[in-house]
Amino acid sequence: MSIRRVIPLLDRVLVKHFKAPTTSAGGIILPEGTKPKLKEGVVVAVGPGLKIDKDTTVPIPMKEGDKVLLPEYGGNDVDLGGDEEHTLYRSDDILAIIE
């Protein structure tokens, strides 16, 4: 089954990870196990926000296209059928917006 579109619910944020470099600064090709997992990504989709009660919703401080700093652990990996890594985070798990 191929996923066409993911729409996060509540306070969830879908983030696409940046690809780790495949070669070192000196031009040496890095093996799979030694490639660092980058802790940065770009926001792909944002949920509507966290509902506190029937009439109140707390908005998410990020928007699509924002570059964000991610925690080392956490989130749920989402396979969208391509080469890119996507992870679904709660908005309060994201550490910072990078400008």
C-alpha positions as CSV (number, residue, x, y, z in Angstrom):
1,M,0.0,0.0,0.0
2,S,1.4,3.4,-0.9
3,I,0.7,6.4,1.3
4,R,-0.1,9.5,-0.7
5,R,-0.6,12.0,2.1
6,V,-0.3,12.2,5.9
7,I,-2.3,14.6,7.9
8,P,-1.1,14.8,11.5
9,L,-3.8,14.9,14.2
10,L,-3.9,17.1,17.3
11,D,-0.4,18.4,18.3
12,R,1.6,16.1,16.0
13,V,4.2,17.3,13.5
14,L,5.5,15.3,10.5
15,V,9.2,16.0,9.9
16,K,11.5,15.0,7.0
17,H,15.0,14.3,8.2
18,F,18.0,15.7,6.3
19,K,20.2,13.1,4.7
20,A,23.5,12.3,6.4
21,P,26.6,12.8,4.3
22,T,27.9,9.7,2.6
23,T,31.5,10.9,2.4
24,S,33.9,12.5,5.0
25,A,35.4,15.9,4.5
26,G,38.5,14.2,3.1
27,G,36.5,12.3,0.5
28,I,36.4,8.9,2.3
29,I,33.2,6.9,1.7
30,L,31.5,6.3,5.0
31,P,30.0,2.8,5.7
32,E,26.3,2.6,6.7
33,G,26.9,2.0,10.4
34,T,29.1,5.0,10.8
35,K,26.9,7.6,9.2
36,P,25.6,10.1,11.9
37,K,21.9,10.5,12.2
38,L,21.3,14.2,11.8
39,K,19.1,15.8,14.5
40,E,17.7,18.4,12.1
41,G,14.8,18.2,9.7
42,V,12.1,20.2,7.9
43,V,8.5,20.3,8.9
44,V,6.3,18.7,6.2
45,A,2.9,18.8,7.9
46,V,1.4,20.1,11.1
47,G,-1.8,19.1,13.0
48,P,-4.5,21.6,14.0
49,G,-3.2,21.8,17.6
50,L,-4.0,20.4,21.0
51,K,-7.6,20.6,22.2
52,I,-7.9,21.7,25.8
53,D,-11.7,21.8,25.9
54,K,-14.5,21.9,23.5
55,D,-13.9,25.5,22.4
56,T,-10.1,26.0,23.0
57,T,-7.3,24.8,20.8
58,V,-3.6,25.5,21.5
59,P,-1.9,26.2,18.2
60,I,1.4,24.6,17.2
61,P,4.3,27.1,17.0
62,M,5.7,25.5,13.9
63,K,4.5,25.7,10.3
64,E,5.3,23.8,7.1
65,G,8.8,24.5,5.8
66,D,10.3,25.4,9.2
67,K,13.8,23.9,9.9
68,V,13.7,22.2,13.4
69,L,16.1,20.7,15.9
70,L,15.0,17.2,16.9
71,P,15.6,15.0,20.0
72,E,18.0,12.1,19.7
73,Y,15.2,9.6,20.6
74,G,11.5,9.7,20.2
75,G,8.9,10.1,17.6
76,N,7.3,7.4,15.4
77,D,8.9,6.6,12.0
78,V,6.6,6.8,9.1
79,D,7.3,5.0,5.8
80,L,6.0,7.1,2.9
81,G,7.5,4.7,0.3
82,G,10.5,6.8,-0.8
83,D,14.1,7.2,0.1
84,E,13.5,9.9,2.6
85,E,13.1,9.4,6.4
86,H,9.9,10.8,8.0
87,T,9.1,10.9,11.7
88,L,5.9,12.0,13.5
89,Y,6.6,13.9,16.7
90,R,4.5,15.6,19.3
91,S,5.0,19.4,19.0
92,D,6.4,19.6,22.5
93,D,9.1,17.0,21.7
94,I,10.7,19.3,19.1
95,L,13.6,21.2,20.7
96,A,13.8,24.4,18.6
97,I,13.1,26.1,15.3
98,I,16.3,26.9,13.4
99,E,16.4,30.2,11.5
